[in-house]
Amino acid sequence: MPRTAEHSVAMYRLARGRVDAGMPVWALRVNLADVFRAGDLPYAERRDTIVDRLRASAWLRQLDEPDPVAELVDDLAQARDEEEFDLVFDLLYDYADADRVWIRIR
């Protein structure tokens, strides 16, 4: 799910459709803000905490196995460094957008 103009338009239409139906824009929320940018935590501890929270979230608990989102979270757990983590997280973030899951990172 690349971040293209088409993707942005599709996500806007999803959000607008939810609002028009009387629903909130976001179906679910996952709060990672306190740990996502915690510079005092070693990388591996920060990564593992983020992965644990994602796995415990209602978003992942409702998925059927196998699922691309669950596979991406598994990939996050294996990310060797922040650069690899960021590449995978960007893809996961796009899936969250499409699933109307707000991942709070700030």
Secondary structure, 3 states (H helix, E strand, C coil): CCCCHHHHHHHHHHHHHHHHCCCCCCCEEEECHHHHCCCCCCHHHHHHHHHHHHHHCHHHHCCCCCCHHHHHHHHHHHCCCHHHHHHHHHHHHHHHHHCCEEEECC
